[in-house]
Amino acid sequence: MLLWQLKGCPIKRMEQAAMEYYQQRIKPCLIIETIHELTRLQKEGWRILIVSGGYDLYINHFALEFGISGNDVISNHLVFINGIFSGRYDVDCMGSKKVEILNDKFNRKNYDVIAYSDSESDLPMLLWADTAIVISKSWAKNYNFQEIRIPTL
């Protein structure tokens, strides 16, 4: 419904709104333990892919900030026609669709995969990975996944 309401919006305005959303809503809520894991893996030479059910316009800001290639961002891709938002997206990156996209993107046999998530909707991707790590959610125990616990104040 929200996408339909944004139909007709110029790309420049959507890009500005995405930047503001990232800076004001996403960035302040980043979990420091997860960022430490990301930077540790980058230093160790791991290839980092972002696989998100979010929209590319704001996910790309996160990727840019943390040195992740735009080619390694898999998310719901908003469609613009002649610089105007069409009201739809052309990549569905939710649930089991994530695994389909990942299988299409690269040969799984050539990689060790560690998947991080904070959402049970990512269960197909977590089960697909060699190692699954859940960010502070009690349901992780049901699947014997590792957890990153967020310290409480």
Long-range contacts (C-beta under 8 A, 24 or more apart in sequence): 3-78, 3-85, 3-87, 3-88, 3-89, 4-87, 6-85, 6-87, 7-85, 7-86, 7-87, 8-84, 8-85, 8-87, 9-84, 9-85, 10-83, 10-84, 10-85, 11-80, 11-83, 11-84, 11-85, 12-83, 14-57, 14-78, 14-80, 14-85, 15-57, 17-57, 18-55, 18-57, 18-58, 18-60, 18-61, 19-58, 19-61, 21-58, 22-58, 22-61, 22-62, 23-61, 26-58, 26-61, 26-62, 27-62, 27-65, 31-135, 31-136, 31-148, 31-150, 33-135, 33-148, 33-149, 33-150, 33-151, 34-116, 34-135, 34-148, 35-66, 37-116, 37-133, 37-148, 38-66, 39-66, 41-114, 42-66, 42-67, 46-114, 47-72, 47-111, 48-72, 49-73, 49-74, 49-102, 50-74, 50-75, 51-75, 51-93, 51-98, 51-101, 51-102, 51-115, 51-125, 52-76, 52-93, 53-93, 53-94, 53-98, 53-119, 53-121, 55-89, 74-98, 74-101, 74-102, 74-105, 94-121, 95-121, 95-122, 95-124, 96-124, 98-122, 98-124, 98-125, 99-124, 99-125, 99-128, 102-128, 116-148
